[in-house]
């Protein structure tokens, strides 16, 4: 307890997915947090759950003004900014370059790469006023060890995040701002629902039905959990990592060593099954899908 005591953080995508566990752990470790997300209802729930420790910022990470406002909010609400964990992301359906439009590329790149640049840009001033800070970017194992379900836009942009982290670590070292990248492997999150056209309600339930697929996605025979990311993000945000910058932290159960050969069709079939199970679960609760 208290490893982040006195620190102020911005966590993007913290209303769900792998970043949700980081929000919980950061609060337990004493941090004050601005959660940036597009999911307003879930953000409001976090504020009610952690009154005084969490504020919500409605933020579309493709919009620089939203990011700038979010970083300023940390300064205004809590008096500074020490940590940025940028975990928000999306996936798309376009797998092949031939099917890609310029608009597809621009939107994907704005979400998956430009947003990282903007988060760093607008964190610099507040962090310099605090004497330094920690920026934690989230890439993907798919950037170096391709997934059959990943798209070109996702893979290329997540690869760019790794090089961005190294460049920013070099450029900002003189300001005592550390920049590192977490590289997750296969995690059961609602983002997978986007690949099979699931509604947000269905996508939120799908992770509970994805453990078997995730357990077979890497050498360690268990699925990755948000807690695994939270531990890495807590270390990198803490003073324990005060001499760590420009690093890539693989939190992937060994996926970077070996990715089992699973055909894309099998992955999509599994996702469709999880979607169907989630839809049935919603119907059993009396909710429409």
C-alpha positions in Angstrom: 0.0 0.0 0.0 1.1 3.6 -0.6 3.5 3.0 -3.5 1.8 5.9 -5.4 0.9 8.0 -2.4 0.8 11.7 -3.3 0.9 11.0 -7.1 -1.6 12.2 -9.6 -2.4 10.1 -12.7 -4.3 10.3 -15.9 -5.5 6.8 -17.1 -7.1 6.7 -20.6 -9.5 3.9 -21.3 -9.8 3.3 -17.6 -13.6 2.8 -17.5 -13.2 -0.8 -18.8 -10.7 -3.3 -20.2 -7.1 -3.7 -19.1 -6.9 -0.2 -17.7 -9.8 -0.7 -15.3 -7.6 -2.9 -13.1 -4.9 -0.2 -13.1 -7.5 2.4 -11.8 -8.4 0.1 -8.9 -4.7 -0.6 -8.0 -3.7 3.0 -8.3 -6.4 4.0 -5.9 -5.3 1.3 -3.5 -1.8 2.5 -3.7 -2.7 6.1 -2.9 -2.9 7.9 -6.2 -5.5 10.4 -7.4 -6.7 9.8 -10.9 -8.4 11.4 -13.8 -10.0 8.6 -15.9 -10.3 9.6 -19.6 -12.8 7.6 -21.6 -15.7 7.9 -24.0 -17.9 5.8 -21.8 -19.6 8.5 -19.7 -21.9 6.2 -17.7 -19.1 3.9 -16.6 -16.9 7.0 -15.9 -19.6 8.4 -13.6 -19.8 5.0 -11.8 -16.1 5.2 -11.1 -16.4 8.6 -9.6 -19.2 7.3 -7.3 -17.1 4.3 -6.4 -14.0 6.3 -5.5 -15.3 9.7 -4.4 -12.5 12.2 -4.1 -9.9 9.9 -5.6 -11.2 9.6 -9.2 -12.6 12.2 -11.6 -14.0 11.4 -15.0 -13.1 13.2 -18.2 -15.2 12.6 -21.3 -12.4 12.2 -23.8 -12.2 11.1 -27.4 -8.5 10.3 -27.8 -8.6 11.3 -31.5 -9.3 14.9 -30.4 -6.3 16.8 -29.2 -8.4 19.4 -27.4 -10.0 16.6 -25.3 -6.6 15.3 -24.4 -5.3 18.7 -23.5 -8.4 19.4 -21.4 -7.9 16.0 -19.6 -4.3 16.7 -18.7 -5.2 20.2 -17.5 -8.0 18.7 -15.4 -5.5 16.6 -13.4 -3.6 19.8 -12.6 -6.8 21.7 -11.7 -8.5 18.9 -9.6 -5.4 17.5 -7.8 -2.7 20.1 -8.2 -0.3 18.4 -10.6 0.4 15.5 -12.9 2.9 12.7 -12.2 1.8 9.7 -14.3 0.1 9.1 -17.6 -1.1 5.6 -18.5 -2.4 5.7 -22.1 -4.3 2.5 -22.6 -7.3 3.6 -24.7 -7.5 2.0 -28.1 -9.8 0.4 -30.7 -9.6 -2.2 -33.4 -11.0 -2.3 -36.9 -12.3 -4.9 -39.4 -10.0 -4.0 -42.4 -7.3 -6.7 -42.6 -5.9 -5.9 -46.0 -4.2 -2.9 -47.5 -6.3 -3.2 -50.7 -9.5 -2.7 -48.7 -8.2 0.3 -46.8 -9.4 3.9 -47.5 -7.5 7.0 -46.6 -10.3 7.8 -44.1 -9.8 4.3 -42.4 -6.1 5.0 -42.1 -6.5 8.5 -40.8 -9.1 7.5 -38.1 -7.1 4.4 -37.0 -3.8 6.3 -36.9 -5.4 9.1 -34.9 -6.7 6.6 -32.4 -3.8 4.2 -32.1 -0.7 6.4 -32.6 -1.3 10.1 -32.8 -3.2 10.0 -29.5 0.0 8.7 -27.8 2.0 11.7 -29.2 -0.7 14.1 -28.0 -0.8 12.5 -24.5 2.9 13.0 -24.2 2.8 16.5 -25.6 0.2 17.8 -23.2 1.7 16.0 -20.2 5.1 17.6 -20.5 4.2 21.0 -19.0 2.4 19.7 -15.9 5.1 17.1 -15.3 7.9 19.6 -15.7 6.3 21.7 -13.0 6.3 18.7 -10.7 10.0 18.1 -11.4 9.4 15.0 -13.6 7.0 12.2 -14.2 6.2 8.8 -15.8 4.5 8.3 -19.1 3.4 4.7 -19.8 2.3 3.9 -23.3 0.5 0.6 -24.2 1.5 -1.1 -27.4 0.7 -4.8 -28.3 2.6 -8.0 -28.9 0.9 -8.0 -32.3 3.3 -5.2 -33.3 6.2 -7.7 -33.3 4.5 -11.1 -33.5 1.5 -10.8 -35.8 -1.9 -12.0 -34.8 -4.1 -13.5 -37.5 -7.0 -11.3 -36.2 -5.1 -8.1 -36.2 -5.4 -5.5 -38.9 -2.6 -3.7 -40.7 -3.5 -0.4 -39.2 -3.5 -1.8 -35.7 -0.1 -3.6 -36.1 1.7 -0.7 -37.8 0.5 1.9 -35.3 1.2 -0.3 -32.3 4.7 -0.8 -33.7 5.0 3.0 -34.0 4.1 3.3 -30.3 7.2 1.3 -29.4 9.5 3.6 -31.3 7.7 6.7 -30.0 8.4 5.5 -26.4 12.1 5.3 -27.1 12.3 8.6 -28.8 10.3 10.4 -26.1 12.4 8.8 -23.4 15.5 10.2 -25.0 14.0 13.7 -25.7 12.4 14.1 -22.2 15.1 12.6 -20.0 16.5 16.0 -19.2 13.2 16.9 -17.7 13.2 13.8 -15.6 10.2 12.5 -17.5 10.4 8.7 -18.0 8.7 7.1 -20.9 8.1 3.3 -21.1 5.9 1.0 -23.1 3.9 -2.0 -21.8 3.4 -4.7 -24.4 0.4 -6.8 -23.6 -0.3 -10.2 -25.1 -3.7 -11.8 -25.3 -6.2 -10.3 -22.9 -9.9 -10.9 -22.7 -11.4 -7.4 -23.1 -14.5 -5.9 -24.6 -12.4 -4.7 -27.5 -12.6 -8.1 -29.1 -16.3 -7.6 -29.6 -15.5 -4.9 -32.2 -14.2 -7.6 -34.6 -17.6 -9.4 -34.7 -19.8 -6.4 -34.6 -21.0 -6.8 -31.1 -23.0 -4.1 -29.4 -21.3 -2.4 -26.4 -23.5 -4.3 -24.0 -22.6 -7.7 -25.6 -18.9 -6.8 -25.9 -18.8 -6.0 -22.2 -20.0 -9.6 -21.4 -17.8 -11.4 -24.0 -14.6 -11.4 -21.9 -16.1 -13.9 -19.5 -16.4 -16.3 -22.4 -12.9 -15.8 -23.9 -10.7 -17.4 -21.2 -10.3 -20.7 -23.1 -9.1 -18.9 -26.3 -6.8 -16.6 -24.3 -5.3 -19.5 -22.3 -4.1 -21.1 -25.5 -2.7 -18.0 -27.1 0.8 -18.1 -25.5 3.2 -20.5 -23.6 1.8 -19.8 -20.1 -1.5 -21.7 -20.1 -3.7 -19.1 -18.6 -5.4 -16.0 -19.9 -3.9 -12.5 -19.1 -5.9 -10.5 -16.6 -6.2 -6.7 -16.0 -4.3 -7.3 -12.8 -1.3 -8.3 -14.7 -1.2 -5.0 -16.5 -1.9 -3.1 -13.3 1.1 -4.6 -11.5 3.4 -3.4 -14.4 1.8 0.0 -14.6 2.1 0.5 -10.9 5.8 -0.4 -10.9 6.5 1.9 -13.9 4.5 4.8 -12.3 6.2 4.4 -8.9 9.6 5.7 -7.6 10.8 2.1 -7.7 11.2 2.6 -11.5 13.0 5.9 -11.1 15.9 4.7 -13.3 13.8 3.0 -15.9 13.1 4.7 -19.2 12.8 3.7 -22.8 12.0 0.2 -21.8 9.5 -2.3 -23.3 7.7 -4.4 -20.7 6.3 -7.5 -22.2 3.3 -8.6 -20.2 2.3 -11.4 -22.5 2.7 -14.9 -20.9 5.5 -15.6 -23.3 3.7 -14.6 -26.5 6.7 -12.6 -27.7 8.7 -15.9 -27.5 6.2 -18.1 -29.3 2.7 -17.6 -30.8 0.8 -20.8 -31.4 -0.4 -21.2 -35.0 -4.1 -20.5 -34.7 -5.9 -19.8 -38.1 -7.8 -16.6 -38.3 -11.0 -18.5 -39.1 -10.7 -20.3 -35.8 -10.2 -17.1 -33.9 -13.2 -15.5 -35.5 -15.3 -18.6 -34.9 -14.4 -18.5 -31.2 -15.3 -14.8 -31.0 -18.6 -15.5 -32.7 -19.3 -18.2 -30.1 -18.5 -15.8 -27.3 -20.7 -13.2 -28.8 -23.6 -15.7 -29.0 -23.1 -16.7 -25.4 -23.0 -13.1 -24.3 -26.2 -12.4 -26.2 -27.9 -15.3 -24.6 -26.8 -14.1 -21.2 -28.2 -10.7 -21.8 -31.5 -12.2 -22.9 -31.7 -14.3 -19.8 -31.4 -11.1 -17.8 -34.3 -9.7 -19.7 -32.2 -7.2 -21.7 -32.3 -6.8 -25.5 -29.2 -7.2 -27.6 
